[in-house]
Amino acid sequence: MKFDALKTEVISLLTSEKGSRDEKLKRLCQFLSDNVNYYNWVGFYFANHENKTLHLGPYVGAETDHTVIPFGKGICGQVAQSNANFVVPDVSAQDNYIACSFTVKSEIVVPLFVNGINIGQIDIDSHVIDPFTEADERFLEFVNEEVARLF
């Protein structure tokens, strides 16, 4: 996958004058899902630091019951505490995993920082075991740096 080719469109989607922040994020999720064949669920969770919970934001993919996730629970909750990327090559091998669907085989979560504070994350599920590479991590860090400009 040539992620560099997608960067210009990511910037264009996020700097468009058209739409609210949530609409831009939803379009971004759709763009990523459409252009990376193993990105099967793409969404954002945003932190409520007072309650130590994550709240589902814009996403594309299968419906999820996981609209609120406590810090520390599941992959997303762990990223809220660690402030570090988390790549799960095979979700069945994770003890602290919140199962979304039997079709999900792997997951990548990259924190979203604004002014040095972890305000949320991008979460991507795949129906393929172990598709995520360091290139995915660097690309999603780029995506989140661009998203941070909306806040």
N, C-alpha and C positions, 0 to 999 in steps of 0.2 A: 504494500500500500504506500502510495506516495502522498504522505500527509502534507508535505510542503505545498502541493497543488491545491489543497483544501483551505489553507490558511487565508488566502485572499477573500474567499467567499465567507468564511467565518467573520472576518472583519467587516465585510460589506453587510452581512445580516445584522450585526450588532450595532453598526453605526447608522443604519437606515433611520430616517426621521419617522418612518411609518410604524405605528404601533407602540403599545406600552412595553415596559420592561418584560413583563410576563409573556406577552405575545412574541417578543423577540427571542426569548429563551425557548419558547415552544417551537418556533421556526428553526432555531439552532438545533434542538433535539431531533426534529424531523430531518434536517439536513444531514446530521451525523448518522442517523439510522439509515437514511437512503444511500449514503456514500461509503459506508464501511460495512461490508456485508455481514460481519460477525457482531455488529452492534445491534442487538435485538431488542433491548429496552434501554432507553436513554432518558435520564431525568436528573432533576436537581432536588436536593434537600437543603433546607435552611435552618440554621441553629437558633434556638431560643436559649440563651445562656442562663437566664434567670431560672427557667424550669429544667434546664439540662435535657432538652429534647430537640429532636430534628423534626421538621415539618415538610411534607411533600410539597414541592413546587411544580412547575411545568415539567411534563414528561410526555413521551410517546412510547407505545408498546402496550402490552397486556395490562389490564386493570390490576391494581394492587390494593390490598387491605392495609398495607403498611404506610399509613399516612402520618403517623407519629411514632418516632423511634427514640427510646431513651438513650442518652449517651452511654456508651459501653456495650450496648446490645447489638448483635449482628455486626456485619462488616462496616456499615455506615456509622453505627454508634461508636465503634472502635476508632474510626478515623476522626470522629468529632473529638475524641480524647487525645489521640496520638499526634494529630496535626501532620500525619505522614500518609503518603500514597499507600494503598493496600491492593495488591493484585492477588486474586485467588484463582489459581489454575484449574482447580476442581473443587466445587463447593461441597461435594459429598465428603471431602476430607477435613472440613472445618467444623470444629465443635460449636463455636459461637456464630452460627450462621442462621439467619432467618429465611426459611424457604419461602420463596415467592411463587414458584411454579416448578413442576417436575421437569419442564423444558430447560430451565436455567442450569447450565453446566459450569459456568465460570463468571467471575465478576471483577471489575476494576472500579475503585473509588479514589478520586483525587480531590483533596481539600481545596476550597475556594477562600482565598485570603483577601481582605480589604483592609488596608492600613495595618498589616501585620496580624490581624485578627481573623481566625477561622470562622467565617460566617455561614459556611455550608459546604456543599460538595457536589460534584458531578458523579453520578452512579451509572455504570453501564453493565448490563447483564448480557451474556452470550449463550447461545444454544450449542456452542462448540467448547470442548475441553481444551484449555490452555492456548487460546489464540492471542493473548495480550503480550506484547513485547515492550522493551524499553522505549521503542518508537511511539507506542500508544501513550505511555506515561508522559513523554516529552510533549507530544501533541496535545494531550488533555491539559497539561500544565499551561501551555500556550493558550488554549481555549479559555481556561479559567482566568488567566491574566487579562484577556480581552473582556470577559464577562465582568470582571471586577470594576471595569471602567463605567459600568452602568449604575454603580452604587455610590 
